[in-house]
Amino acid sequence: MTDHASTMNAVRFHEYGEPADVLRLERAEVPSPGPDRIRVAVHACGLNPADWALCGGLFPGKLPRGIGLDVSGTVDAVGEGVTGVAVGDAVLGAADYAGGHSAGAADFAILNHWARVPSGLDLVQAAALPLAVETAYRSVESLGVTAEHRLLVNGAGTMVGFAAVQIALMRGTRVLATAGDTYAERLRALGATVTSYGDGLAARVKEVADGPVDLVLDVAPPSGALPGLLQVANGDPRRVLTVTDMTAATELGIRTSFTETQPLAWDVLGEFAQHTADGRFTIPVARTFPLEQWRAALEISQSGHARGKLVLLPQG
Ligand SMILES: NC(=O)c1ccc[n+]([C@@H]2O[C@H](COP(=O)([O-])OP(=O)(O)OC[C@H]3O[C@@H](n4cnc5c(N)ncnc54)[C@H](OP(=O)(O)O)[C@@H]3O)[C@@H](O)[C@H]2O)c1
């Protein structure tokens, strides 16, 4: 274990509510890793919409709690039963959101899933990967996407969507995507056929598709797209999976990430870190912020147009 002070900087909330109202940067106790956990000195923390949902009561637990799931950093202490990683190793992974009084947006974080950062992978790029890769991989697996399929990814300009497009293309799948202007050209360059999201998408997809769409993955922020996506899937709700619009999905009989039995996919993190180091995969970073500028990151994220990963840097 490395010697350091017993308190650290952390972005936390002490009551549920709007993130702008309840979050604060404050001194917090440096957490100790329990069994099967490691502690890292955080280099970078990628933000996700789930961080703001956490403040609103998603996965409720004991308060205060921290935000920030996606972490890269240097191992600083290892808990009982941990093997294969040592103090001083560079890792990326997921902060133990539910297990403590702080999370990744802090000087130190407890991780419950991790992989080594391969040589050649920058730590900021590494912190952009965990949740986007896990969610995209799990969703693509859930749908059973193969080279035989034509897949539509609705919301491919989100980072989960950008990951899902790349994962499907790696499988040899023909990929159609809806996206805004930010990533449309990059998605085309990767090999996807792209049209815009929003009203009338079923007709636009039909226009650009060179045949029937077999499977649909919806990762767009909830925006009333599911009826159109169901149309794209020829009215078969079993061929559509959403990770976002659970309410509409329930009404339409569409599959959701909450009702699928597919296990979490943290075990692929190391593989995708290596792909990223090799230049075969990427989650674009829109902007980095020192930890004390967390509020600027929150505002951009909540505008609905993060345009890539927003990453906090506790070390400035
Ligand atoms: N269920 C799960 O396990 C799970 C896990 C992770 C994430 N999620 C959810 O998945 C969604 C994506 O997460 P993320 O972190 O990848 O998001 P993100 O990167 O923060 O998404 C931001 C992007 O969404 C695009 N967008 C905005 N409105 C859209 C619309 N109506 N249709 C399509 N795209 C739109 C914007 O692209 P432009 O700027 O180009 O317009 C924006 O830049 C979120 O709703 C998140 O809560 C669910």
The ligand as an ORCA input file, in Angstrom:
! r2SCAN-3c Opt
* xyz 0 1
  N     -29.062     -0.178    -19.738
  C     -27.751     -0.113    -19.651
  O     -27.104     -1.070    -19.225
  C     -27.041      1.139    -20.107
  C     -25.646      1.237    -19.939
  C     -24.979      2.378    -20.432
  C     -25.714      3.393    -21.032
  N     -27.072      3.287    -21.120
  C     -27.851      4.366    -21.772
  O     -27.454      4.387    -23.139
  C     -27.590      5.713    -23.674
  C     -26.295      6.097    -24.349
  O     -25.293      6.276    -23.362
  P     -23.935      6.961    -23.755
  O     -23.126      7.155    -22.527
  O     -23.346      6.227    -24.892
  O     -24.505      8.373    -24.239
  P     -23.725      9.649    -24.743
  O     -22.447      9.272    -25.374
  O     -23.675     10.631    -23.609
  O     -24.757     10.184    -25.851
  C     -24.705     11.520    -26.256
  C     -25.039     11.596    -27.730
  O     -26.389     11.134    -27.949
  C     -26.781     11.611    -29.228
  N     -28.229     11.836    -29.198
  C     -28.898     12.822    -28.540
  N     -30.225     12.696    -28.767
  C     -30.395     11.633    -29.602
  C     -31.534     11.012    -30.192
  N     -32.775     11.467    -29.977
  N     -31.326      9.929    -30.976
  C     -30.086      9.459    -31.207
  N     -28.964     10.007    -30.684
  C     -29.126     11.078    -29.869
  C     -26.032     12.922    -29.434
  O     -25.395     12.878    -30.698
  P     -25.291     14.220    -31.600
  O     -24.596     15.217    -30.710
  O     -24.489     13.796    -32.770
  O     -26.705     14.623    -31.922
  C     -25.062     12.981    -28.250
  O     -23.774     13.455    -28.575
  C     -27.943      6.632    -22.481
  O     -29.340      6.894    -22.507
  C     -27.566      5.771    -21.267
  O     -28.304      6.098    -20.124
  C     -27.743      2.185    -20.684
*
